[in-house]
Amino acid sequence: MTMYGAIQEMIDKFHRKVEKDEKVRSKLEGVVKTINIDLKEEQYSLRLDNAQIHDYKEGMIENADIIFTSTPDNLQAMIDGTLRPMKAYITRKFTVKGKLEDVMHLKNLF
């Protein structure tokens, strides 16, 4: 089983959140960032563009703005809520590379 569907569900949830929450939408207006999700045996990429996720697909984008690295199990635990993102970060269950300003946009995805 791959994480493709679980990530798609997160994207769909993000779109519903942006649609309903003007504050989140305004924070992301005009923001364009590329994101790679490296889960070791699975790799995905997407583009955040003006408060919408586009081009979600398998594979990595060259020179992505943000690179999220973890494992399928740890990402699923964060999605399920059994692993809190801050604890996962502190215990190095995931890493994020990118400019701090860019990385801060990721919190809107969860």
N, C-alpha and C positions, 0 to 999 in steps of 0.2 A: 504494500500500500504506500502510495506517495503522499506528499504534503500538498500537492497541487490544489486539490479541492478545498482543503482547510484554509490555505492562503486565499483562494478565491472567495471563500465565505468571509474572511477578514476584510477583503477589499469591498465586498458588497455591504458589510456592516459599516465600513468607513464612509461609503457613498451615502448611506442613509443618515449617518451622523452629520455629515457636511450639509445635506439637504435640509435638515431640521435645525442645525445650530449655526446661527449667523456669526457667532464669535469665532468658531473654528473656521468657518468659511472665509471670514475676513483675514484671519491669520495666514491663510494659505493662498490668498489671491495673488496672482503674479509669480508664485513660487514654481520653479521648474527644476526638478532634480531627478537624476537617475539612481536607481537602487538595485543592488545585487543581493540576493539571498543565497548564501552558500551553506548548504546543509551536508557538506562532504559528498555523499553519494547522490544528492539531488542539488540542482542549481536552478535558480529562477531570477528573472529580472522584471523590472517595471519602471514606469516613468510617472512621477507626480507632476502634474501640469495644471496650474490654476485650480487647485482643490479637487482634482479628479485623477484617478489612477488610469493610466493607459498602457497599452503594449505589454500586458502581463503575459509572460511566456517562459518556457523552459530555456535554460542557457543564460550565460552571463553577458552583460554589456561591457565593452571595453571602456576603461577610464570612467567607471561609474562614480558618482559623487559620494555615495554611501555604500559600504559593504557590511552587511550583517552576516555573521558567521556563527553557526551553532550546529545542533544535530536535530534530526526529525523529532526524536523523543523530547528534547528540551523545548523545542518550539511548540509542540503539541501540549506540553504541560503548561506553558505560558498561556496558550490559547484557552485551555480548559480552566485556568485559574489555580491549578495546583502548584505552580511555580510562579512566584511573584517576579516581575521583571527586574526590580532592584536587587533582589536576592540572587537572581540568575546572573546579573551583571557582576556583582561583588564576588560570587563564587566562580566566575569565569565560565559559566555555562553558555554564555554567548559573548561575542565581542562585536564592536561596531567601529568601523574606520571611516573617517570623513571629518570635515570641518565641524567644530562644535555647533555652529549655527545650523548646519545642514542636519546633523544628527538630532537636534531638538525637534525637527519636523516629524521624526519617527514616533514620538509620543502621541501624536494625533491619530496614528494608525491603530493604537490599542485602546 
